[in-house]
Amino acid sequence: MKRVMIIGGAGSGKSTLARQIGEKTGLPVIHIDPMFWKAGWVQRPREETVALALQAAEGEEWVFDGNNSATLGERLARADTLIFLDLGTVIRLWRILLRIWHHYGHTRPDMAEGCPERFDWGFLKWAAGYRRRGRLGALRIIRSPPPHLKVVHLRTPAEVRRFLESIPERRKES
């Protein structure tokens, strides 16, 4: 594992798993959200987000957290491992509510600076609709992945924990 992509619905644990894999392996972690948002929850122009994501994907090693369909193909071509966090809607929405509660009014570490956590019905509604939209695209990818790509399809928090435990720790330099 040198270039790992993590995709899944909002609240599935993409950022958390990316950080955990990064800590365990020493791979640099890249979050897509700061490439998508500017301070004040202002969406970047599509071309700017695409350029930032593609530039980050040029690296030799990374754990890339985020869906961003505009760059998915290019990032998949560079990745050696794809992790699809396919958790149910109820658990994802619960996690989003916990995230809001925990970070309310403050910017999360995986988010663009100046984007404090907030309660947003529109976002919750969008997140709830993932199984009818984004999940179908992810399922298409994992059913016919590029030949070079190792696919890991995780459906429960227990499967995520077991997968993380299976990753060897990086060797400490002496």
C-alpha positions as CSV (number, residue, x, y, z in Angstrom):
1,M,0.0,0.0,0.0
2,K,1.6,3.2,-1.2
3,R,-1.4,5.1,-2.7
4,V,-4.7,4.5,-0.9
5,M,-8.0,6.1,-1.9
6,I,-10.9,6.1,0.6
7,I,-14.4,6.7,-0.6
8,G,-17.8,6.5,1.0
9,G,-20.8,8.6,2.1
10,A,-20.6,11.5,4.5
11,G,-20.1,10.2,8.0
12,S,-18.7,6.9,6.9
13,G,-15.4,7.6,8.6
14,K,-13.2,8.4,5.6
15,S,-11.2,11.1,7.3
16,T,-10.8,9.1,10.5
17,L,-9.6,6.0,8.7
18,A,-7.3,8.0,6.5
19,R,-5.6,9.5,9.6
20,Q,-5.4,6.1,11.3
21,I,-3.8,4.5,8.2
22,G,-1.4,7.5,7.9
23,E,-0.4,7.1,11.6
24,K,0.1,3.4,11.2
25,T,2.0,3.4,7.9
26,G,3.7,6.8,7.8
27,L,1.9,7.6,4.5
28,P,0.9,11.3,4.1
29,V,-2.8,12.0,4.4
30,I,-4.7,14.2,1.9
31,H,-8.2,15.4,2.6
32,I,-10.3,16.5,-0.4
33,D,-12.6,18.8,1.6
34,P,-10.0,21.6,1.9
35,M,-9.6,21.5,-1.8
36,F,-13.3,21.9,-2.3
37,W,-14.0,24.6,0.3
38,K,-12.5,28.0,1.0
39,A,-13.0,29.9,4.3
40,G,-16.6,30.8,5.1
41,W,-17.9,27.6,3.4
42,V,-17.3,29.1,0.0
43,Q,-17.1,26.5,-2.7
44,R,-14.0,26.7,-4.9
45,P,-14.4,26.9,-8.6
46,R,-14.5,23.4,-10.0
47,E,-11.3,23.9,-12.1
48,E,-9.4,24.9,-8.9
49,T,-10.5,21.9,-7.0
50,V,-9.6,19.6,-9.9
51,A,-6.2,21.1,-10.2
52,L,-5.5,20.8,-6.4
53,A,-6.7,17.2,-6.3
54,L,-4.7,16.2,-9.4
55,Q,-1.6,17.9,-8.1
56,A,-1.9,16.1,-4.8
57,A,-2.4,12.8,-6.5
58,E,0.9,13.1,-8.3
59,G,2.7,12.2,-5.1
60,E,4.4,8.9,-4.8
61,E,2.7,8.0,-1.6
62,W,-0.6,9.0,0.0
63,V,-3.8,8.2,1.7
64,F,-6.5,10.2,-0.2
65,D,-9.7,10.8,1.7
66,G,-12.7,11.9,-0.4
67,N,-15.0,11.2,-3.3
68,N,-14.8,14.1,-5.8
69,S,-16.1,12.5,-8.9
70,A,-14.4,15.1,-11.2
71,T,-11.0,13.6,-10.3
72,L,-12.0,10.0,-9.3
73,G,-10.7,8.4,-12.5
74,E,-7.3,10.0,-12.4
75,R,-6.8,9.3,-8.8
76,L,-7.9,5.6,-9.3
77,A,-5.4,5.3,-12.1
78,R,-2.6,6.3,-9.6
79,A,-4.0,4.4,-6.5
80,D,-2.9,0.9,-5.7
81,T,-5.7,0.4,-3.1
82,L,-9.3,1.6,-3.0
83,I,-11.2,1.4,0.3
84,F,-15.0,1.8,0.0
85,L,-16.6,2.5,3.4
86,D,-20.2,1.3,2.7
87,L,-21.9,1.9,6.0
88,G,-25.6,2.3,6.4
89,T,-27.5,5.6,6.4
90,V,-28.5,5.5,10.1
91,I,-24.9,5.1,11.4
92,R,-23.6,7.7,9.0
93,L,-26.2,10.3,10.0
94,W,-25.6,9.5,13.7
95,R,-21.9,10.1,13.2
96,I,-22.5,13.4,11.4
97,L,-24.7,14.5,14.4
98,L,-21.9,13.5,16.8
99,R,-19.3,15.3,14.6
100,I,-21.5,18.4,14.7
101,W,-21.9,18.2,18.5
102,H,-18.2,17.6,19.1
103,H,-16.8,20.3,16.7
104,Y,-19.7,22.8,16.6
105,G,-18.3,26.3,15.9
106,H,-14.8,25.0,15.3
107,T,-13.0,23.9,12.2
108,R,-12.3,20.1,12.0
109,P,-8.7,19.1,11.3
110,D,-9.8,17.6,7.9
111,M,-11.7,20.7,6.8
112,A,-10.6,23.9,5.2
113,E,-9.6,26.6,7.6
114,G,-12.4,29.0,8.3
115,C,-15.2,26.4,7.8
116,P,-16.5,25.9,11.4
117,E,-18.8,22.9,12.0
118,R,-22.4,23.9,11.8
119,F,-25.9,22.3,11.7
120,D,-27.2,22.2,8.2
121,W,-30.5,20.4,7.3
122,G,-29.6,20.6,3.6
123,F,-26.3,18.7,4.2
124,L,-28.1,16.1,6.3
125,K,-30.7,15.6,3.6
126,W,-27.9,15.3,1.0
127,A,-26.0,12.8,3.2
128,A,-29.1,10.7,3.7
129,G,-29.6,10.4,-0.1
130,Y,-26.1,9.0,-0.7
131,R,-27.3,5.4,-1.0
132,R,-29.5,6.4,-4.0
133,R,-26.7,8.5,-5.6
134,G,-23.0,8.2,-4.8
135,R,-23.1,4.6,-3.5
136,L,-24.3,3.3,-6.9
137,G,-21.2,4.8,-8.6
138,A,-18.9,3.3,-6.0
139,L,-20.5,-0.1,-6.4
140,R,-19.9,0.1,-10.2
141,I,-16.2,0.9,-9.6
142,I,-15.7,-2.0,-7.1
143,R,-17.5,-4.5,-9.3
144,S,-15.2,-3.8,-12.3
145,P,-12.1,-2.2,-10.9
146,P,-9.0,-1.5,-12.9
147,P,-6.7,-4.5,-12.9
148,H,-3.9,-2.9,-10.9
149,L,-6.3,-1.9,-8.0
150,K,-6.8,-3.8,-4.8
151,V,-10.3,-3.2,-3.6
152,V,-11.4,-3.3,0.1
153,H,-15.2,-3.1,0.6
154,L,-16.0,-2.5,4.3
155,R,-19.6,-2.5,5.4
156,T,-19.5,-2.3,9.2
157,P,-17.4,-0.5,11.9
158,A,-16.2,-4.0,13.0
159,E,-14.9,-4.7,9.5
160,V,-13.1,-1.3,9.5
161,R,-11.5,-2.1,12.8
162,R,-10.3,-5.6,11.6
163,F,-9.0,-4.1,8.4
164,L,-7.0,-1.4,10.3
165,E,-5.6,-4.1,12.6
166,S,-4.4,-6.1,9.6
167,I,-2.2,-3.3,8.3
168,P,1.4,-3.7,9.4
169,E,2.9,-0.9,11.5
170,R,5.8,0.9,9.8
171,R,9.2,0.1,11.0
172,K,10.7,2.6,13.3
173,E,13.9,4.2,12.1
174,S,16.7,3.9,14.6
